[in-house]
Amino acid sequence: MPGNAYIYAHWISRQYLDTVQKGGHAYLDLMREQPCHKLLNSHEELVGPWDVANDWISTQWMPLAIS
């Protein structure tokens, strides 16, 4: 992929911890398959809070994303 390429993660509707985890793992897989090291996370169509997943993102997802 070109150096300026990125994966666009478009989250819509209400998200729960399990849906964020499933989506998060899917984006990690996609980032490895492409390979692409940039992810643009769009929350513009989310309904409700996102903070239900903050702990999981910071302690589980982020370390996997940077490895």
C-alpha positions, 0 to 999 in steps of 0.5 A: 500500500502507498505510504499515505494509505489508511483503513477507514473504520466507520462505526454506526449505531449503538456499540457495546463492548462485545461489538467493539471487540469483534470490530476491533479484532476485525480491523486488526486482522485487516491491518495485518493482511493489507499491510497498513499501519494507519487506521482512521476511526470515525464515530460520527454516526455512533449513538450513545457512549463509546466509553464502555470499551475504553479500558479494553481499547487501552489495555488489549487492543492498542498493544496489539495494534502497535505490535 
